[in-house]
Structure formats: structure tokens, C-alpha cells
Amino acid sequence: MSTPAAPGAPVRKAPVRKTPARPTGTARTPAARAKPAAPPRADNSEAPATSAGAAPKPRTTRPAAAKATATRTATAKAESAAKSSAARADTAKARAAKAAATRAAALASSLGQTVAEPIVVETAHVETAHVEPPVSEPATAKAADSTPAKLEPIVDAPAVADPVAVPASTAAPATNAETLPTDDAVTVAAPEADIEAPQAVAVRAPRKAPARSLRASTKRSPKSAPPVSDEPLTPVVLSLTGLKKSFGNTVAVSGIDLEVREGSFYGIVGPNGAGKTTTLSMITGLLRPDAGSVQVHGIDVWGSPIAAKRIIGVLPDRLRLFDRLTGAQLLYYSGVLRGLDGATVRKRSADLAAAFGLEDALNRLVADYSAGMTKKIALACAMIHSPRLLVLDEPFESVDPVSAVNVTEILQKYVASGGTVVLSSHGMDLIQRVCDHVAIIVQGAVLAAGTIDEVRGEKTLEERFIELAGGRKVAEGMEWLHSFSD
Ligand SMILES: Nc1ncnc2c1ncn2[C@@H]1O[C@H](COP(=O)(O)OP(=O)(O)OP(=O)(O)O)[C@@H](O)[C@H]1O
């Protein structure tokens, strides 16, 4: 299901800002049409009458009465042309407005919103914790600078630039731990174009069959060249283009291009320090890229972070939870801050607690949870608003095998109903078993991506991973470990 419409949540209603659909033929503006037929000049120049297209060619020897008649004729034709031109333009405008409204309604519907308010376009954002205005307040429409995106590096930004003690999973777009819009009109990745991008409305067609056919990296290894699939492609729900991020002299992500299609269960694997967390943080709006763009369901994450985050559920790498709340309270706030009503949140909380085996822990402080329980409550918070895309950084880390199976089953059902999961993990077996697609990231670049079979070829995923990651290094000089100190 989609996130319920928050009363004051920003609504991506497309105003009539696109170039109206031109009437067929040589469409021109009313002014342009009327201009040639402007009142003839008093002198006998040929231009006006000729332009009007009807008056006889003036002659300098024509009598004054004839000239007056020609002038009246030209003026009448000009007025008539202007009127009919204006009428056509009105009709075209009306058609364009209707089309824009229809697209906006479709998009709003896909976002679970009602079309009632102007578009909110954020011009730039800083990674700062803040609490969004109450969702009942109308959002302020800010004119977007349509200048192409020019991303500014934030030199000292942490890997997970979420400085508050709340999980990004609960960092609802309209709630907390959000990137804060500022007046600094820097990072605008053509947000208005995104709003009406085709894939923004061509989403959420519930899929019956498992997702197939994902194209990804531009750096595909020859060995992993995929066989051509004849199955229809589902819409792209996540698109990374030229994503880059450095921390000082450390290049964490060196230009990633990736596409994830709807209904994919997509695994991201890579050695320690390969850039997985950095990439996922940029996808979810927690870390600003130095360059490149991220689109989620056609919405530019850094151009319109609030709209994008509304449809994303996040389990970040470093959990920062409001751990002085009980599990039930944390779930409750995660839900209501996402715009759900209390009854819905309670129902979903009970379902999630049962699914994750947290029923008995709901009334205990999260601070007292074990690592695995903490992971599970954070995961539950990421899911409670039923996002379209789940981005999970190491979701199974510390989770016991039984819970892992339960979580896996939940995620598989979610994917089967049209949701999309992107997760990172070091568990090659798990990725191979659970995911239908995988990308192997090494030193900030995607070295292979595609379906599991495409990437692993004749090998196991682990073998392929080790091969791409540079092979195993034999530990030498460790003999001292075998001569025990005591
Ligand atoms: N806030 C930061 N400041 C400086 N360097 C950072 C920061 N965050 C990440 N890095 C560096 O960026 C590189 C990629 O880190 P990242 O956390 O994305 O790797 P990873 O693939 O998630 O690793 P792991 O599997 O160990 O979790 C590493 O070299 C890391 O040291």
C-alpha cells in the first residue's frame, strides 16, 4: 500500500508550466499571429497589407479612399486573426492544463497523495537534523531553478550524515532527520522535469511474476555479459548516474551507474570499504554526492528529497535510534511521523512485532535491546509506512537465523507485490539465495551487475566476488600466533 496522504504533505501537482501542447499545424502564439496583421502604417509601405495576406498590394498612386478601404480591411482581418488565434491558444492551454493535471493526478496517486496543492520544489539541502513543519500545514511552493544540477561537495560530511538519534528509517520525509531545504539554490537536478518523467507515473503496476531483466553497471565484466532476456522489463525505480563521493583524499565512490527495476530483490556486495554504505547513503538522501544523480521512481532524490524519501524505507548502516523510547513507542512515532493514523500504526506495529519476534520486547526500552533486536526494530520502522523502495544496509547483520528467515520471507512477499528491495550484505550465500540481482562494488566502482546467474556465470557468487575483489591474500608472517604467549 502507499503512504497515506498527509494533510499538508507536499503534493507534486504539476502546474501548467510545461510548454502547452501546440495546436497542430504551424502553431504560433497569439501575439505572433496578430503581429503581422497589426494596424497598417499610415504610410504606404507594403509590409502591413502584405503580411495580412489579403489586402491588395498598395500602390503609391492609389487614391486616398482606396487606401482607407485597404487599411480598414487589413485592420479587420488582423483583429479577426488575433481573436481566432487567441481562441486556439486558449483551447491548447486548456488541453495542456488538463493533460498536466492528469499526469499530476497519476503521480500523486502513485505517491499516495491527493492533488490539491502546489508542487514543493526544494532548491538545495543541507544534511541537518530538523523536524519538519506539521504535516497539516500547507507547503510553500518554491520556484525551482532549472539550472542543471551542480552538486556541491560537503567536505566534512560523515558517511551517514544523520546527526540525530533517530534511524533514517523513521526519518520520514515530512518528519525528522531530514535534509533541510535552504535558500541556497545549488542542488537542483532539474526537479520539474522529474515530476513528469514517464517512469514517475508508470510505476507500481503490481507484478505477478518475479522481477526479471535488470540492466545495471556500465562497467560490466565481459564474463558477466548477460544473455538476452525476452521477458518484459519492469519500470526502473532506482537510477544512479555518475555517482561520486570522496572524503578528503579517499575516493569512496568513483562514478557509479546503476539501474534497479521494480520488483527486484537487489543485492549490493563488495569488500570492506568498497563504498557500499556510501552509495546507499547517497541513494537515500543521507549523504550528498559530489557528483551524479539519484532518481527514485523518477524523482530526483537530491532535487526533491522530501518527495523521494516519502517512498523510501531506510535501514541505515549506523543505527541511531531514539533508544529511550520503547519499541512500541518507536514504531508509533515512526508511523505517525510518516503520516499514518494511530489505529493503522498500532495494527501494523503488532504485525511487524509478530513477524520479527519482538512481541515481548515492545514495552522495553530500545536501549536495552540486543544488537539483533535493535536491527529488527529499525527494520520494522523502515517498513511501517509501506514504502515502494526499501534500502537496507546489512539488514541481516546480528539477526538470528530464524528471524532472518522471517525477514527474508517478508521481503520476498513485499517484492512479489511490486515493492523493490536494495540491500547490502557480506553474506554471499544469502545474496545468492534471496536476491534475483546483484552488483559487485570494488573500490567505489561497479565491476559486475545483473541477475545472479549473469554475474556468477559458472562459478559461485562467492568465487566470482573473490575474483573481482582481487583474489585472496595469503596471510604470511603470522607464525607468532601459533606460539602461544603463555
Ligand atoms: N565519513 C567518512 N569520512 C571519511 N572517510 C569515510 C567516511 N565514510 C566512509 N569513508 C571511507 O569511504 C570508503 C568507503 O566506505 P563505506 O563505508 O562506504 O564502505 P563499505 O563498502 O560500506 O564497507 P563495509 O563493508 O566495511 O561496511 C572507505 O575507505 C571509508 O573509510
The ligand as a Tripos MOL2 file, in Angstrom:
@<TRIPOS>MOLECULE
LIG
   31    33     1     0     0
SMALL
NO_CHARGES

@<TRIPOS>ATOM
      1 N1         32.6480    9.8690    6.9990 N.pl3     1 LIG1
      2 C1         33.7220    9.4000    6.4020 C.ar      1 LIG1
      3 N2         34.8640   10.0670    6.4820 N.ar      1 LIG1
      4 C2         35.9820    9.6280    5.8650 C.ar      1 LIG1
      5 N3         36.0260    8.5100    5.1380 N.ar      1 LIG1
      6 C3         34.9130    7.7990    5.0280 C.ar      1 LIG1
      7 C4         33.7030    8.2000    5.6440 C.ar      1 LIG1
      8 N4         32.7520    7.2890    5.3400 N.ar      1 LIG1
      9 C5         33.3380    6.3810    4.5800 C.ar      1 LIG1
     10 N5         34.6210    6.6750    4.3830 N.ar      1 LIG1
     11 C6         35.5730    5.9090    3.5930 C.3       1 LIG1
     12 O1         34.9670    5.6370    2.3400 O.3       1 LIG1
     13 C7         35.2980    4.3310    1.9210 C.3       1 LIG1
     14 C8         34.0080    3.5460    1.6940 C.3       1 LIG1
     15 O2         33.3800    3.3410    2.9450 O.3       1 LIG1
     16 P1         31.9890    2.5860    3.0450 P.3       1 LIG1
     17 O3         31.5340    2.6880    4.4530 O.co2     1 LIG1
     18 O4         31.0800    3.1160    2.0160 O.co2     1 LIG1
     19 O5         32.4050    1.1180    2.6730 O.3       1 LIG1
     20 P2         31.5480   -0.2110    2.7520 P.3       1 LIG1
     21 O6         31.6430   -0.8630    1.4290 O.co2     1 LIG1
     22 O7         30.2000    0.0520    3.2670 O.co2     1 LIG1
     23 O8         32.3990   -1.0330    3.8040 O.3       1 LIG1
     24 P3         31.9260   -2.1610    4.8390 P.3       1 LIG1
     25 O9         31.6400   -3.3830    4.0610 O.co2     1 LIG1
     26 O10        33.1260   -2.3330    5.7030 O.co2     1 LIG1
     27 O11        30.7560   -1.6530    5.6000 O.co2     1 LIG1
     28 C9         36.1900    3.7440    2.9930 C.3       1 LIG1
     29 O12        37.5280    3.9210    2.6170 O.3       1 LIG1
     30 C10        35.8810    4.5820    4.2020 C.3       1 LIG1
     31 O13        36.9810    4.6550    5.0610 O.3       1 LIG1
@<TRIPOS>BOND
     1     1     2 1
     2     2     3 ar
     3     2     7 ar
     4     3     4 ar
     5     4     5 ar
     6     5     6 ar
     7     6     7 ar
     8     6    10 ar
     9     7     8 ar
    10     8     9 ar
    11     9    10 ar
    12    10    11 1
    13    11    12 1
    14    11    30 1
    15    12    13 1
    16    13    14 1
    17    13    28 1
    18    14    15 1
    19    15    16 1
    20    16    17 2
    21    16    18 1
    22    16    19 1
    23    19    20 1
    24    20    21 2
    25    20    22 1
    26    20    23 1
    27    23    24 1
    28    24    25 2
    29    24    26 1
    30    24    27 1
    31    28    29 1
    32    28    30 1
    33    30    31 1
@<TRIPOS>SUBSTRUCTURE
     1 LIG1         1 GROUP 0 **** ****
